[in-house]
Amino acid sequence: MTLTNSRRPVRSAAPAVAVALAFGLWGLAAGPAAAQLVPDGADGLPVAIDADQAIEWHQDRKAYVARGRASAERGGTTVHGDVLTAYYREIPGKGNEVFQLVANGNVRIVGPGRQVLGGQAIYDADRRVLVVTGGNLRLVTSDHLVTAEDSLEYYEDRGLAVARGNAVAVRGDDRMRADVLVGLLVGGADGATRLNRIDGSGSVVITTPTDVARSEKLIYSAADEVAVLLGNVRLTRGDNQLNGEAAEMNMRTRINRVISGREGAGRVRGLLIPGSEPTGAPAGSGTAR
C-alpha cells in the first residue's frame, strides 16, 4: 500500500509511519550524561518524513517503507537514506511497536555537532544499538573524526561508539589507529557531541607532527589530551627510538614518558642518534628520553 509519493513532509497524511519512524530512529537516550546521537522522543515533537518516490505500508511484512532519497527529521536530528524501513510487531491491547529500523544507501544521521555516514544502518530498538556498515564509514563530532572499514556501532545505554577494522580517530594533526577503537561520547552544554575518552586495542599506532608510537593498547583522555600506551611500546622521533612496556604521550605539550613496567620490572631502552632531535623530555624516575 503506497501512502504518498509527495516530497512534502508527511505528518497527518501518514501518522502511523511518523510514529513508527519516530521510535525506530530515535529510541531512548542513555541518560543525562550520555551523548544523544538521537533525541529521546519524549518531547512530543512531530516527525517530518520526506521521500522522492513513496511511503508504503507493507502489512504482510509488518513494515513501513520510505523510498527515494528518504529522510526523517525530528527535534533537530535527521536520518537520510535511499530507503528507510521500520519493522514493527503487534502488541495486544497496545497497538504496534517498532523493534528495528533499517536505512539503506547513502546513509547519513545528522544532528547538532555530530554526523554518522555509511552504506547501511540498522537500529535495534530492543537492545538500543545502532550498527552502521558499508563504505565511507565516518563518525564526525565537534572535535574528532572517526573512520572504520568494518563497522561503526553506537550503544545508547552506555554512550559508547565502537569503530571496527582499521579504525582511525583524528583530532587536528594527531591520529590514533587501532584494530578497534571504543569512544565514550558526551553531550556538551552547547548541545554538541564530543568524544571524552578513546580506548584502542590491536596494532595501535599514534602519529603526531613530531612522533610515532606503537603499542598493543591505548587509553586516551580527550579533556587532558593525554594518551597512555600499554604493551610493547615503541616511540620514535626522527631517528631516535625508545622502547618500554608503557608510555604517556601529552598531545598538548608534546612531552612523552616511556616507562619500564609495573614496579620497575623490565627495562627502558633507547637508541639516540647524534644530531637527531631527542624524543620526549625528562619526566622523573623510571622514564627515558
C-alpha positions in Angstrom: 0.0 0.0 0.0 1.5 3.3 -1.1 0.6 6.1 1.3 2.1 9.1 -0.6 4.6 9.9 -3.2 4.9 13.6 -2.2 8.3 15.2 -1.4 6.5 17.3 1.3 6.8 16.4 5.0 4.4 13.7 5.9 2.5 14.3 9.2 -1.2 13.9 9.3 -1.4 12.0 6.0 0.5 9.1 7.4 0.5 9.2 11.2 1.4 5.5 11.6 4.6 6.0 9.5 5.5 9.1 11.5 5.1 7.3 14.8 6.9 4.2 13.7 9.9 6.0 12.4 10.0 8.2 15.5 10.5 5.3 17.7 12.7 3.3 15.3 15.1 6.1 14.6 15.2 7.9 17.8 14.7 5.4 20.6 15.6 6.3 24.2 18.7 8.1 25.2 21.3 6.8 27.7 20.7 9.4 30.4 21.7 13.0 31.1 25.5 12.4 30.9 25.4 10.4 27.7 25.7 11.9 24.3 22.5 11.8 22.3 23.3 10.9 18.8 19.5 11.0 18.5 16.8 12.7 20.7 14.9 10.7 23.2 11.4 11.2 21.6 9.9 12.3 24.9 9.1 15.9 23.9 6.1 15.3 21.6 7.6 17.0 18.6 6.2 15.9 15.2 8.2 13.8 12.7 8.7 15.1 9.2 9.2 12.4 6.6 10.2 13.1 3.0 10.6 10.6 0.1 11.0 11.2 -3.6 9.1 8.1 -4.6 6.7 6.7 -2.0 6.0 5.9 1.6 4.5 2.4 1.9 2.8 0.2 4.4 3.5 -3.5 4.0 1.0 -5.3 6.2 2.3 -8.7 5.2 5.8 -7.9 6.2 4.7 -5.7 9.1 6.9 -2.9 7.8 6.7 0.8 6.8 9.0 1.8 3.9 10.0 5.3 2.6 11.7 5.2 -0.8 13.8 7.6 -2.8 16.2 10.0 -1.0 14.1 9.3 2.1 14.6 11.3 5.3 13.0 11.5 8.7 13.6 14.6 10.8 12.6 15.1 14.5 13.9 17.5 17.1 16.9 18.6 15.1 18.1 15.2 14.1 17.6 13.8 10.6 18.2 10.4 9.2 18.8 10.2 5.4 18.9 7.1 3.2 17.8 5.9 -0.2 15.3 3.6 1.6 14.1 3.7 5.2 12.3 0.7 6.6 10.7 0.3 10.0 9.7 -3.2 11.2 7.0 -3.5 13.8 5.3 -6.1 15.9 1.7 -6.1 17.2 1.2 -5.8 20.9 -2.3 -6.9 22.1 -4.1 -4.0 23.6 -1.3 -1.6 22.9 -1.0 -1.4 19.1 2.1 -1.6 17.0 5.7 -1.4 18.3 8.7 -0.8 16.1 11.6 -3.1 17.0 14.0 -2.5 14.1 14.7 0.3 11.7 17.0 -0.1 8.6 18.4 2.7 6.4 19.9 1.6 3.1 22.0 3.6 0.6 23.9 6.9 1.2 23.1 6.8 4.9 23.6 10.0 6.9 22.5 10.6 10.5 22.8 14.3 11.2 22.3 16.3 14.4 23.9 19.2 16.3 27.6 18.8 16.3 27.6 15.2 15.0 27.2 13.2 11.8 27.4 9.5 11.0 27.8 8.2 7.4 27.8 4.8 5.9 26.1 2.5 3.4 23.6 0.8 5.7 22.3 1.5 9.3 20.4 -0.9 11.5 18.8 0.2 14.7 17.8 -2.5 17.2 15.1 -0.8 19.5 15.2 -3.7 22.0 18.9 -3.6 22.5 19.1 0.1 21.7 22.1 -0.5 19.5 22.8 1.2 16.1 25.2 -0.5 13.7 26.4 1.3 10.5 28.3 -0.6 7.8 29.3 -0.1 4.2 31.8 2.2 2.5 33.0 5.6 3.7 32.2 4.9 7.4 32.5 8.1 9.4 31.6 9.5 12.8 32.1 13.2 12.9 31.8 15.1 16.2 32.6 18.7 17.1 36.3 17.8 17.7 37.0 14.3 16.2 36.7 12.4 13.0 36.5 8.6 13.4 36.6 6.3 10.4 36.5 2.5 10.1 36.4 -0.2 7.4 34.1 -2.9 9.0 31.5 -1.1 11.2 30.6 1.8 13.4 28.4 0.9 16.4 26.6 3.0 19.0 25.4 1.6 22.3 22.8 4.1 23.7 22.7 2.7 27.2 26.4 3.3 27.7 27.0 6.2 25.4 29.7 4.1 23.6 30.7 4.3 20.0 32.8 1.4 18.6 34.8 1.5 15.4 36.0 -1.8 14.0 38.5 -2.6 11.3 41.4 -0.3 10.7 39.8 2.3 13.0 41.2 5.8 13.0 40.4 8.8 15.2 41.7 12.2 14.0 41.9 15.4 16.1 43.8 18.2 14.4 47.2 16.9 13.4 47.1 13.9 15.7 45.9 10.4 14.5 45.1 7.3 16.6 44.8 4.0 14.8 43.8 0.5 16.1 42.0 -2.6 15.0 39.2 -1.5 17.4 38.5 1.9 18.9 35.9 2.4 21.6 34.8 6.0 22.3 32.8 7.5 25.2 30.5 10.1 23.8 29.2 13.0 26.0 27.0 16.0 25.2 28.2 19.4 25.9 26.3 22.4 27.3 26.2 23.8 23.7 24.4 20.6 22.6 27.4 19.4 20.6 28.6 15.8 20.9 32.2 15.2 21.9 34.5 12.2 22.4 35.5 12.2 26.1 37.7 9.1 26.0 39.0 6.6 23.5 40.3 3.1 24.2 42.1 1.2 21.4 43.2 -2.4 21.1 45.2 -4.3 18.5 48.1 -2.8 16.4 47.8 0.7 18.0 49.6 3.5 16.2 49.7 7.1 17.2 51.0 9.7 14.8 51.7 13.4 15.7 53.7 16.0 13.8 56.8 15.0 15.8 56.3 11.4 17.0 55.1 7.9 16.0 54.2 5.5 18.8 53.2 1.8 18.6 51.7 -0.4 21.2 49.1 -3.1 21.9 46.6 -1.0 23.8 45.6 2.7 24.1 43.8 4.8 26.6 43.2 8.4 25.6 41.7 11.3 27.6 40.4 13.9 25.3 40.0 16.5 28.0 43.7 16.2 29.0 44.9 15.4 25.5 47.0 12.6 27.1 47.4 9.1 25.6 48.6 6.1 27.7 50.1 3.3 25.7 50.4 -0.2 27.1 52.3 -3.3 25.9 55.4 -3.5 23.7 55.7 0.3 23.3 57.9 1.8 20.7 58.2 5.6 20.5 60.2 7.2 17.7 61.0 10.8 16.9 63.2 11.2 13.8 66.0 8.6 14.1 65.6 8.2 17.9 63.6 5.3 19.4 62.5 4.4 22.9 61.2 1.0 23.9 59.3 0.0 27.1 56.2 -1.6 28.5 54.2 1.6 28.9 54.3 5.2 27.8 52.5 8.5 28.3 52.1 11.0 25.4 50.9 14.5 26.1 49.5 15.8 22.8 49.3 19.3 24.1 52.9 19.8 25.5 54.5 17.1 23.2 56.2 15.7 26.3 56.5 11.9 26.3 57.4 9.4 29.0 58.4 5.8 28.4 58.1 3.6 31.5 59.8 0.3 32.2 56.8 -1.6 33.6 54.9 -2.2 36.8 57.0 -1.6 39.9 60.1 -1.1 37.8 60.0 -4.5 36.2 61.8 -4.8 32.9 63.9 -2.1 31.3 63.5 1.0 29.2 65.8 1.0 26.2 66.6 3.9 23.9 68.6 4.4 20.7 69.6 8.0 20.4 71.3 9.1 17.2 73.8 12.1 17.4 72.4 15.2 15.8 68.8 13.9 15.8 66.1 15.6 17.9 65.6 13.8 21.2 62.4 12.0 21.9 60.2 13.5 24.7 61.5 15.3 27.7 62.8 14.5 31.2 59.9 13.2 33.4 61.3 11.6 36.5 62.1 8.1 37.8 61.5 5.2 35.5 61.5 7.2 32.3 63.8 7.9 29.5 64.2 10.4 26.7 
